[in-house]
Amino acid sequence: MLNISDIEEIGVIKGAKAGSLLGVRGGAGAVVIRTKTGKSKNIIEPKEDNIKSIMPLGYQQPISFYSPKYETVREINDKQPDLRTTIYWNPNINTSSLGEASVDFYTADFITDYSVVIEGMTTDGKIVYGINEIKVTN
């Protein structure tokens, strides 16, 4: 977390220079961010005490979100409490021509109110965002 006004310079070190300056950690290149209060005056010669290595995960294959079905008698009668904090997540909800959609989900076993967050994008690139609450009554 850097304040943009604290950044003096951003640069990229690639190839042999990155490897020679940063060792094995810099073999694939490095992004160097020099702050205005940093000790180094040369972006390609960072000192060990002001280097922060960040290894981004890169592309991740999406996995299926677990959502219980409770279709069998055994699942319905299971005594193991459902304590999920994220109840439903679906990256591919399509809406009707009126912009409406319907989803079904099972709530967790503890009584609580639920926050509903909708984030998405229309086919023409407009951002969609909404937040609301489902009040649970007993």
VOGUTOR-895541 format. One line per field, with one value per residue (C-alpha): residue number from 0; residue in one letter; x, y, z. Coordinates in nm, 3 decimals, always signed. Layout:
% residues N
num	(NUM,...)
residuo	(A,...)
x	(X,...)
y	(Y,...)
z	(Z,...)
This chain:
% residues 138
num	(0,1,2,3,4,5,6,7,8,9,10,11,12,13,14,15,16,17,18,19,20,21,22,23,24,25,26,27,28,29,30,31,32,33,34,35,36,37,38,39,40,41,42,43,44,45,46,47,48,49,50,51,52,53,54,55,56,57,58,59,60,61,62,63,64,65,66,67,68,69,70,71,72,73,74,75,76,77,78,79,80,81,82,83,84,85,86,87,88,89,90,91,92,93,94,95,96,97,98,99,100,101,102,103,104,105,106,107,108,109,110,111,112,113,114,115,116,117,118,119,120,121,122,123,124,125,126,127,128,129,130,131,132,133,134,135,136,137)
residuo	(M,L,N,I,S,D,I,E,E,I,G,V,I,K,G,A,K,A,G,S,L,L,G,V,R,G,G,A,G,A,V,V,I,R,T,K,T,G,K,S,K,N,I,I,E,P,K,E,D,N,I,K,S,I,M,P,L,G,Y,Q,Q,P,I,S,F,Y,S,P,K,Y,E,T,V,R,E,I,N,D,K,Q,P,D,L,R,T,T,I,Y,W,N,P,N,I,N,T,S,S,L,G,E,A,S,V,D,F,Y,T,A,D,F,I,T,D,Y,S,V,V,I,E,G,M,T,T,D,G,K,I,V,Y,G,I,N,E,I,K,V,T,N)
x	(+0.000,+0.177,+0.051,+0.091,+0.235,+0.522,+0.637,+0.941,+0.987,+0.867,+1.083,+1.130,+1.453,+1.469,+1.714,+2.068,+2.071,+1.779,+1.948,+2.281,+2.126,+1.863,+2.002,+1.763,+1.471,+1.520,+1.568,+1.231,+1.260,+1.142,+0.928,+1.114,+0.923,+1.142,+0.976,+1.073,+1.208,+1.400,+1.775,+1.867,+1.916,+1.950,+1.646,+1.855,+2.077,+1.836,+1.977,+1.881,+1.709,+1.453,+1.358,+1.018,+0.972,+0.619,+0.536,+0.196,+0.000,-0.058,-0.345,-0.546,-0.779,-1.119,-1.255,-1.616,-1.772,-1.913,-2.282,-2.475,-2.776,-2.957,-3.119,-3.099,-3.249,-2.895,-2.794,-3.112,-3.069,-2.693,-2.618,-2.300,-2.392,-2.353,-2.137,-2.040,-1.978,-1.999,-2.333,-2.352,-2.112,-2.162,-1.948,-2.191,-2.541,-2.725,-3.016,-3.334,-3.393,-3.542,-3.218,-3.368,-3.219,-3.313,-3.085,-3.156,-2.937,-2.945,-2.860,-2.619,-2.743,-2.691,-2.950,-2.804,-2.877,-2.708,-2.531,-2.597,-2.331,-2.387,-2.094,-2.080,-2.054,-2.308,-2.246,-2.155,-1.897,-2.089,-2.007,-2.294,-2.269,-2.526,-2.536,-2.837,-2.931,-3.157,-3.309,-3.370,-3.674,-3.751)
y	(+0.000,+0.308,+0.661,+0.770,+1.104,+0.916,+0.745,+0.898,+0.651,+0.314,+0.104,-0.244,-0.442,-0.731,-0.990,-1.039,-0.707,-0.820,-1.150,-0.990,-0.730,-0.946,-1.298,-1.586,-1.369,-1.137,-1.399,-1.329,-0.951,-0.712,-0.404,-0.148,+0.122,+0.395,+0.620,+0.981,+0.891,+0.587,+0.558,+0.468,+0.737,+0.491,+0.279,-0.006,-0.037,-0.110,-0.189,-0.510,-0.324,-0.160,-0.451,-0.615,-0.931,-0.992,-1.309,-1.266,-1.585,-1.515,-1.680,-1.911,-2.179,-2.110,-2.377,-2.460,-2.284,-2.535,-2.491,-2.766,-2.920,-3.108,-3.346,-3.674,-3.769,-3.817,-3.462,-3.314,-3.493,-3.432,-3.300,-3.120,-2.748,-2.541,-2.248,-2.101,-1.726,-1.695,-1.848,-1.811,-1.706,-1.742,-1.565,-1.641,-1.516,-1.408,-1.169,-1.149,-0.872,-0.676,-0.709,-0.957,-1.280,-1.537,-1.744,-2.016,-2.098,-2.248,-2.025,-2.120,-2.275,-1.972,-1.695,-1.378,-1.110,-1.146,-0.889,-0.929,-0.787,-0.786,-0.703,-0.747,-0.605,-0.560,-0.686,-0.332,-0.296,-0.099,-0.181,-0.310,-0.290,-0.312,-0.399,-0.482,-0.679,-0.976,-0.946,-1.280,-1.304,-1.594)
z	(+0.000,-0.127,-0.146,-0.509,-0.399,-0.225,-0.546,-0.714,-0.999,-1.131,-1.358,-1.496,-1.486,-1.733,-1.854,-1.727,-1.538,-1.320,-1.249,-1.166,-0.933,-0.765,-0.803,-0.857,-0.740,-1.038,-1.307,-1.468,-1.427,-1.163,-1.118,-0.910,-0.722,-0.571,-0.316,-0.256,+0.087,-0.041,+0.015,-0.342,-0.607,-0.896,-0.978,-1.120,-0.812,-0.525,-0.184,-0.006,+0.282,+0.054,-0.174,-0.139,-0.344,-0.468,-0.655,-0.825,-0.876,-1.244,-1.426,-1.202,-1.334,-1.174,-0.944,-0.868,-0.573,-0.323,-0.268,-0.084,-0.255,+0.027,-0.221,-0.029,+0.308,+0.441,+0.336,+0.482,+0.817,+0.848,+1.199,+1.085,+1.100,+0.784,+0.899,+0.562,+0.557,+0.179,+0.091,-0.286,-0.558,-0.932,-1.193,-1.479,-1.404,-1.716,-1.697,-1.901,-2.155,-1.862,-1.663,-1.416,-1.282,-1.022,-0.801,-0.545,-0.247,+0.101,+0.394,+0.672,+0.997,+1.220,+1.219,+1.074,+0.819,+0.480,+0.267,-0.104,-0.333,-0.709,-0.935,-1.308,-1.654,-1.929,-2.282,-2.385,-2.106,-1.843,-1.480,-1.265,-0.886,-0.612,-0.244,-0.032,+0.276,+0.339,+0.687,+0.853,+1.078,+1.305)
